Amino acid sequence: MAALKTGFFSRLFAPRRNAVLASSLAKHSDQDIDAALKQAGLTRAQLFGAARATAKHRVRISSMMAALKVDAEEAVEHHWPQLKEADDACMRCAQVGRCRRWLRWGWYNGAQKVFCPNAALFEQIAKAQGEPER
C-alpha cells in the first residue's frame, strides 16, 4: 500500500512536460513559446541545445546544427521564424533513422543534403554566421 501511495504522489507532483515545448514550435505563437520557456527557465537558444532539448526531435536538430557549425544563439536571434519551421519539419521527418546514423557516425560529408529537410537552411545560416559583420 505504501508503494502505491508513493508512486501516486510522485506522479501527481512530478514536473509536467510543457506541451508547448514538447510539440512543434511552428504551431505556437511566439508569446506562448516565450511564456513556456520562462516557466521552464530556458531561453530560445537553449531549445536547440542537446543538453536541454525539450523534445526528441530537437536533440537531432541541435546535433545537426553543431555538426554544421551553426551557433544556436545567433541563429535564434537572426533566423527565429525559419527555425520554428525547421523544428516542425524535423518533428514530421520520416528519415529519423538515417539522421541518427549520420549524426552517430560523424560522416559530415554533405550526405545530409540528401535526406534532411533542414540541411539547406542550416548550411545557409552557418555560411551567414561565418561572414564578417558589415
PyMOL commands that set and color helices and strands:
alter all, ss='L'
color gray80, all
select helices_A, chain A and resi 2-13+19-22+25-27+30-40+45-48+50-52+56-67+72-92+96-105+112-115+119-130
alter helices_A, ss='H'
color red, helices_A
deselect
rebuild
show_as cartoon
